[in-house]
Amino acid sequence: MIILTIVAIVTLKALDAIVELAKLLLWAVFAILSLPFSLLGSHDSDIKVKAKKGKRGWNGVHPFVIDDNVDGHYEGYSLTHNGDYGNVPLSKNPNPQDDRQSYARPYKYKAKDSDLHKEELEGWRMPQRDLDRLRGLPSTDKTPNLTYKKDGRNRRRHK
């Protein structure tokens, strides 16, 4: 009888230790999952973006990264390789087939379905920090169309 009592006590102690270990593991998993994502490194991860080419005359066939789409009316960012005119440099080119420096024009533009080509550009990704910076740009009703004004030299200007 004494042996059974000792076995029961040891078994209960072992079960109690297993329960405490399980609680500790659950707490650790919860703590890791509740960390801010920036501490886990996802802040610099690349986010898949929806991008289309603009039609000639509206965006000069520059790519347009779509941030918002409501009933065929888009808001987004026009990209270029030109670093002039207040364009915002990106830390990484979203086009996976192009390693040149890429810039976003300094406004959040509006577009319609008719302004953009139907096919989406495949495989485009942007770092989260670039998207966060672009989302802070002011909106405008201007089109990102660059026109050329002849005044002794060609200069690019917004319409």
TINU-756911 format. One line per 10 residues: number of its first residue (from 1); their letters; for each residue x, y, z of N, C-alpha, C. Coordinates in Angstrom, 3 decimals, decimal comma, always signed. Each point is the difference from the previous one (the first is absolute). Layout:
BEGIN
NUM> A> X Y Z X Y Z X Y Z | ...
This chain:
BEGIN
1> MIILTIVAIV> +0,802 -1,184 +0,000 -0,802 +1,184 +0,000 +0,860 +1,268 +0,000 | +1,083 -0,040 +0,759 +0,896 +1,150 +0,067 +0,625 +0,250 -1,372 | +0,317 -1,059 -0,694 +0,613 +0,140 -1,331 -0,992 +0,675 -0,952 | -1,256 -0,382 +0,036 -1,013 +0,618 -0,862 -0,171 +1,483 +0,321 | +0,055 +0,346 +1,260 -0,118 +1,399 +0,402 +1,188 +0,798 -0,523 | +1,183 -0,555 +0,107 +1,202 +0,688 -0,505 -0,082 +0,170 -1,517 | -0,435 -1,040 -0,719 -0,137 +0,070 -1,457 -1,030 +1,067 -0,380 | -1,102 +0,065 +0,731 -1,052 +0,987 -0,281 +0,522 +1,413 +0,213 | +0,752 +0,212 +1,077 +0,549 +1,332 +0,274 +0,999 +0,396 -1,084 | +0,871 -0,899 -0,386 +0,989 +0,282 -1,049 -0,707 +0,292 -1,323
11> TLKALDAIVE> -1,029 -0,770 -0,305 -0,751 +0,204 -1,240 -0,679 +1,367 +0,007 | -0,617 +0,370 +1,105 -0,652 +1,309 +0,098 +1,009 +1,127 -0,128 | +1,158 -0,156 +0,620 +1,045 +1,025 -0,120 +0,469 +0,124 -1,450 | +0,147 -1,126 -0,694 +0,432 +0,012 -1,398 -1,052 +0,669 -0,876 | -1,270 -0,331 +0,244 -1,084 +0,624 -0,767 -0,058 +1,499 +0,264 | +0,195 +0,393 +1,245 +0,002 +1,416 +0,351 +1,150 +0,721 -0,715 | +1,152 -0,629 -0,056 +1,151 +0,582 -0,698 -0,272 +0,114 -1,501 | -0,671 -0,994 -0,585 -0,332 +0,041 -1,433 -0,985 +1,129 -0,287 | -0,991 +0,180 +0,856 -0,980 +1,086 -0,171 +0,697 +1,352 +0,086 | +0,884 +0,169 +0,963 +0,735 +1,262 +0,136 +0,872 +0,271 -1,230
21> LAKLLLWAVF> +0,633 -1,032 -0,526 +0,816 +0,140 -1,207 -0,866 +0,396 -1,196 | -1,169 -0,605 -0,112 -0,914 +0,340 -1,104 -0,454 +1,452 +0,114 | -0,289 +0,470 +1,222 -0,388 +1,397 +0,207 +1,133 +0,936 -0,412 | +1,210 -0,355 +0,367 +1,160 +0,812 -0,338 +0,193 +0,076 -1,517 | -0,154 -1,130 -0,680 +0,134 -0,014 -1,463 -1,096 +0,833 -0,667 | -1,225 -0,104 +0,474 -1,086 +0,812 -0,559 +0,244 +1,486 +0,219 | +0,485 +0,360 +1,171 +0,302 +1,395 +0,276 +1,097 +0,503 -0,948 | +1,028 -0,812 -0,235 +1,095 +0,393 -0,893 -0,511 +0,196 -1,430 | -0,851 -0,901 -0,477 -0,557 +0,132 -1,353 -0,843 +1,267 -0,094 | -0,830 +0,256 +0,995 -0,818 +1,204 +0,007 +0,871 +1,255 +0,003
31> AILSLPFSLL> +1,051 +0,001 +0,801 +0,890 +1,161 +0,071 +0,672 +0,262 -1,344 | +0,428 -1,045 -0,676 +0,642 +0,165 -1,305 -0,999 +0,522 -1,030 | -1,212 -0,537 +0,001 -1,008 +0,432 -0,976 -0,485 +1,414 +0,251 | +0,084 +0,471 +1,232 -0,483 +1,342 +0,300 +1,076 +1,073 -0,161 | +1,209 -0,381 -0,373 +1,049 +0,991 -0,245 -0,390 +0,861 -1,194 | +0,393 +1,272 -0,003 -0,235 +0,812 -1,196 +0,727 -0,625 -1,191 | -0,656 +0,069 -1,158 +0,579 -0,627 -1,188 +1,336 +0,612 -0,375 | +0,214 +1,257 +0,321 +1,278 +0,615 -0,357 +1,158 -0,666 +0,746 | -0,258 -0,515 +1,213 +1,061 -0,680 +0,737 +0,306 -1,363 -0,592 | -0,971 -0,580 -0,691 +0,207 -1,311 -0,602 +0,646 +0,100 -1,376
41> GSHDSDIKVK> +0,178 +1,218 -0,514 +0,647 +0,175 -1,295 -0,959 +0,094 -1,166 | -1,298 -0,090 +0,211 -0,928 +0,060 -1,118 -0,149 +1,420 -0,534 | +0,492 +0,992 +0,763 -0,108 +1,381 -0,451 +0,775 +0,218 -1,298 | +1,072 -0,743 -0,181 +0,796 +0,139 -1,208 -0,334 -1,053 -1,048 | -1,012 -0,798 +0,243 -0,328 -1,039 -0,965 -0,654 +0,618 -1,229 | +0,131 -0,672 -1,112 -0,581 +0,488 -1,236 -1,467 -0,397 -0,068 | -0,828 +0,963 -0,367 -1,436 -0,199 -0,125 -0,343 -0,047 -1,483 | -0,809 -0,976 -0,397 -0,423 -0,081 -1,392 -0,903 +1,193 -0,298 | +0,290 +0,709 -1,076 -0,808 +1,159 -0,376 -0,656 -0,244 -1,345 | -1,147 +0,622 -0,185 -0,707 -0,072 -1,272 +0,482 +1,177 -0,840
51> AKKGKRGWNG> +0,531 -0,281 -1,166 +0,532 +1,053 -0,857 -0,466 -0,229 -1,430 | -0,283 +1,099 -0,701 -0,377 -0,047 -1,412 +0,754 +1,104 -0,715 | +0,162 -0,183 -1,301 +0,609 +1,069 -0,796 -1,054 +1,027 -0,347 | +0,394 +1,262 +0,032 -0,904 +1,059 -0,429 -0,065 +0,037 -1,516 | -1,106 +0,513 -0,510 -0,126 +0,134 -1,453 +0,703 +1,271 -0,451 | +0,501 -0,025 -1,218 +0,703 +1,153 -0,548 -0,928 +1,208 +0,010 | +0,532 +1,128 +0,417 -0,784 +1,216 +0,071 -0,566 +0,239 +1,394 | -0,174 -1,058 +0,779 -0,447 +0,224 +1,378 +1,193 -0,056 +0,934 | +0,777 -1,047 -0,093 +1,129 -0,181 +0,907 +1,278 -0,298 -0,767 | -0,032 +0,192 -1,283 +1,197 -0,233 -0,800 +0,535 -1,408 +0,115
61> VHPFVIDDNV> -0,872 -0,978 +0,151 +0,283 -1,424 +0,176 +0,883 -0,307 +1,226 | +0,066 +0,912 +0,942 +0,697 -0,286 +1,257 -0,848 -0,964 +0,824 | +0,629 -0,823 +0,809 -0,779 -0,892 +0,867 -0,738 +0,790 +1,073 | -1,133 -0,522 +0,387 -0,858 +0,621 +1,000 -0,267 -1,045 +1,074 | +0,455 +0,248 +1,223 -0,216 -0,920 +1,112 -1,324 +0,382 +0,660 | -0,924 -0,946 +0,022 -1,350 +0,261 +0,483 -0,051 -0,222 +1,509 | -0,438 +1,034 +0,715 -0,130 -0,086 +1,449 -1,450 -0,238 +0,406 | -0,942 +0,522 -0,781 -1,408 -0,118 +0,349 -0,809 -0,085 -1,288 | -1,037 -0,834 +0,009 -0,843 -0,183 -1,180 -1,451 -0,048 +0,459 | -0,787 +0,983 -0,415 -1,424 +0,022 +0,320 -0,765 +0,180 -1,301
71> DGHYEGYSLT> -0,711 -1,050 -0,410 -0,847 +0,042 -1,200 +0,734 +0,513 -1,231 | +1,197 -0,494 -0,239 +0,739 +0,383 -1,203 +0,677 +1,347 +0,090 | -0,026 +0,642 +1,146 +0,727 +1,248 +0,230 +1,166 -0,321 +0,935 | +1,201 +0,233 -0,488 +1,200 -0,393 +0,715 +0,670 +1,214 +0,639 | +0,693 -0,248 +1,101 +0,942 +0,960 +0,556 +1,315 -0,733 +0,120 | +1,085 +0,681 -0,336 +1,283 -0,666 +0,070 +1,144 +0,921 -0,353 | +1,122 -0,612 -0,356 +1,251 +0,727 -0,170 +0,597 -0,309 -1,365 | +0,415 +1,041 -0,670 +0,644 -0,151 -1,290 +1,504 -0,131 +0,222 | +0,612 -0,996 -0,640 +1,428 -0,260 +0,196 +0,797 +0,416 -1,227 | +1,249 +0,333 +0,226 +0,883 +0,437 -1,072 +1,445 -0,302 +0,397
81> HNGDYGNVPL> +0,918 +0,180 -0,937 +1,432 -0,110 +0,304 +0,630 +1,377 +0,151 | -0,792 +1,040 -0,173 +0,495 +1,369 +0,049 +0,002 +0,508 +1,434 | +1,148 +0,444 +0,480 +0,118 +0,471 +1,364 -0,241 +1,482 +0,177 | -0,347 +0,698 -1,063 -0,239 +1,448 +0,069 -1,437 +0,310 +0,420 | -0,303 +1,285 +0,094 -1,365 +0,516 +0,180 -0,645 -0,443 +1,306 | +0,791 -0,194 +1,039 -0,553 -0,351 +1,299 -0,445 -1,449 +0,120 | +0,407 -0,837 -0,943 -0,391 -1,409 +0,066 +0,617 -0,668 +1,228 | -0,738 -0,927 +0,578 +0,384 -0,656 +1,245 +0,788 -1,273 -0,309 | +1,252 -0,112 +0,462 +0,771 -1,217 -0,276 -0,549 -1,193 +0,785 | -0,008 -1,153 -0,637 -0,429 -1,239 +0,648 +1,241 -0,786 +0,403
91> SKNPNPQDDR> -0,093 -0,734 +1,088 +1,166 -0,753 +0,465 +0,288 -1,194 -0,898 | -1,015 -0,467 -0,730 +0,171 -1,154 -0,872 -0,963 +0,138 -1,177 | +0,462 -0,342 -1,184 -0,866 +0,051 -1,174 -1,056 -1,100 +0,114 | -1,299 +0,347 -0,117 -1,048 -1,020 +0,121 -0,007 -1,009 -1,147 | +0,586 +0,381 -1,132 +0,053 -0,882 -1,161 +1,118 -1,022 +0,214 | -0,329 -1,285 +0,070 +1,028 -1,003 +0,269 +1,007 -0,164 -1,141 | -0,314 +0,516 -1,184 +0,894 -0,153 -1,147 +0,830 +1,254 -0,272 | -0,040 +0,963 +0,927 +0,699 +1,265 -0,205 +0,728 +0,365 +1,291 | +1,320 +0,202 -0,066 +0,741 +0,324 +1,214 +0,396 +1,474 +0,065 | -0,515 +0,823 -0,928 +0,304 +1,432 +0,042 -0,750 +0,672 +1,150
101> QSYARPYKYK> +0,499 +1,179 +0,409 -0,672 +0,781 +1,045 -1,383 +0,412 -0,497 | -0,991 -0,177 +0,842 -1,367 +0,338 -0,348 -0,494 +1,125 +0,899 | -0,877 +0,843 -0,541 -0,558 +1,132 +0,732 -1,513 +0,000 -0,165 | -0,683 +0,574 +0,984 -1,439 +0,223 -0,103 -0,212 +1,489 -0,183 | -0,958 +0,356 -0,832 -0,338 +1,412 -0,146 -0,581 +0,480 +1,324 | +0,129 +1,301 +0,313 -0,246 +0,457 +1,375 -1,461 +0,184 +0,413 | -0,921 -0,666 -0,661 -1,405 +0,097 +0,367 -0,666 -1,366 -0,092 | -1,117 -0,119 +0,676 -0,864 -1,162 -0,167 -1,015 +0,407 -1,071 | +0,007 -0,715 -1,127 -0,818 +0,361 -1,149 -1,276 -0,820 -0,072 | -0,955 +0,515 -0,758 -1,255 -0,701 -0,249 -0,014 -0,455 -1,449
111> AKDSDLHKEE> -0,564 -1,174 -0,240 -0,063 -0,541 -1,362 -1,318 -0,746 -0,164 | -0,401 -0,141 -1,260 -1,179 -0,795 -0,335 +0,464 -1,245 -0,746 | -0,907 -0,946 -0,168 +0,316 -1,205 -0,775 +0,517 +0,355 -1,378 | -0,589 +1,036 -0,601 +0,382 +0,366 -1,370 +1,403 +0,608 -0,068 | +0,553 +0,430 +1,126 +1,345 +0,587 +0,014 +1,098 -1,056 +0,044 | -0,354 -1,229 +0,378 +0,997 -1,037 +0,221 -0,236 -1,186 -0,921 | +1,081 -0,685 -0,328 -0,129 -1,236 -0,765 -0,670 -1,055 +0,868 | -0,678 -0,946 -0,637 -0,750 -1,019 +0,740 +0,905 -0,996 +0,720 | +1,100 -0,401 -0,644 +0,841 -1,039 +0,600 +0,819 +0,574 +1,155 | +0,088 -0,814 +1,041 +0,759 +0,380 +1,184 +1,459 -0,393 -0,203
121> LEGWRMPQRD> +0,903 +0,795 +0,541 +1,423 -0,315 -0,063 +0,299 -1,083 +1,024 | +0,638 -1,061 -0,421 +0,202 -1,187 +0,839 +1,237 +0,115 +0,894 | -0,139 -0,460 +1,224 +1,136 -0,156 +0,896 +0,511 +1,270 +0,653 | -0,741 +1,086 -0,062 +0,478 +1,253 +0,584 -0,179 -0,036 +1,509 | +1,058 +0,416 +0,722 -0,015 +0,010 +1,461 +0,689 +1,273 +0,489 | -0,456 +0,498 +1,142 +0,588 +1,199 +0,602 +0,267 -0,235 +1,471 | +1,091 +0,558 +0,524 +0,212 -0,072 +1,445 -1,098 +0,771 +0,741 | -0,375 -0,481 +1,151 -1,050 +0,635 +0,789 +0,358 +1,449 +0,325 | +1,281 +0,277 +0,261 +0,384 +1,375 +0,351 -0,216 +0,955 -1,165 | +0,183 -0,462 -1,254 -0,290 +0,849 -1,157 -1,502 +0,273 -0,105
131> LDRLRGLPST> -0,807 -1,038 +0,195 -1,456 +0,192 -0,053 -0,464 +0,969 +1,084 | +0,553 -0,121 +1,194 -0,376 +0,908 +1,084 +0,355 +1,442 -0,348 | +1,175 +0,197 -0,606 +0,419 +1,355 -0,369 -0,880 +0,553 -1,116 | -0,338 -0,837 -0,993 -0,836 +0,465 -1,098 -1,418 +0,319 +0,467 | -0,504 -0,758 +0,949 -1,359 +0,257 +0,502 -0,088 +1,344 +0,713 | +1,129 +0,567 +0,367 +0,016 +1,324 +0,621 +0,030 +1,145 -1,000 | +0,080 -0,309 -1,303 +0,037 +1,054 -1,018 -1,366 +0,654 -0,148 | -0,027 +1,284 -0,359 -1,294 +0,663 -0,196 -0,698 -0,506 -1,267 | -1,332 +0,016 +0,021 -0,781 -0,380 -1,182 -0,135 +1,205 -0,923 | -0,223 -0,277 -1,273 -0,219 +1,071 -0,963 -0,981 -0,477 -1,056
141> DKTPNLTYKK> -0,691 +0,942 -0,602 -0,900 -0,315 -1,107 +0,724 +0,100 -1,340 | +1,274 +0,434 +0,020 +0,783 +0,079 -1,236 +0,235 -1,392 -0,550 | +0,220 -0,080 -1,295 +0,460 -1,265 -0,569 +1,523 +0,044 +0,013 | +0,648 -1,140 +0,091 +1,464 +0,021 +0,022 +0,609 +0,157 -1,388 | -0,789 +0,434 -0,976 +0,493 +0,159 -1,367 +1,064 +1,082 -0,046 | +1,137 -0,318 -0,565 +1,061 +0,988 -0,178 -0,091 +0,557 -1,413 | -0,088 +1,299 -0,096 -0,032 +0,625 -1,322 +1,304 +0,762 -0,194 | +0,301 +0,296 -1,222 +1,236 +0,699 -0,315 -0,336 +1,398 -0,483 | +0,620 +0,992 +0,600 -0,231 +1,381 -0,378 +1,254 +0,509 -0,698 | -0,193 +0,559 -1,160 +1,138 +0,483 -0,781 +0,254 +1,465 +0,368
151> DGRNRRRHK> +1,083 +0,276 +0,674 +0,374 +1,385 +0,299 +1,520 +0,108 -0,101 | +0,502 -0,433 -1,140 +1,434 +0,011 -0,201 +0,620 -1,338 +0,383 | -0,646 -0,711 +0,846 +0,442 -1,339 +0,382 -1,239 -0,789 +0,434 | +0,098 -1,272 -0,060 -1,119 -0,833 +0,437 +0,063 -0,161 +1,507 | -1,117 +0,258 +0,658 -0,091 -0,207 +1,439 -1,243 -0,820 +0,298 | +0,105 -0,849 +0,976 -1,172 -0,772 +0,395 -0,800 +0,788 +1,018 | -1,289 -0,020 -0,173 -0,862 +0,708 +0,949 -1,277 -0,787 +0,197 | -0,582 +0,117 +1,171 -1,343 -0,554 +0,211 -1,003 +0,894 -0,698 | -1,046 -0,601 -0,500 -1,078 +0,785 -0,608 -0,685 +0,818 +1,057
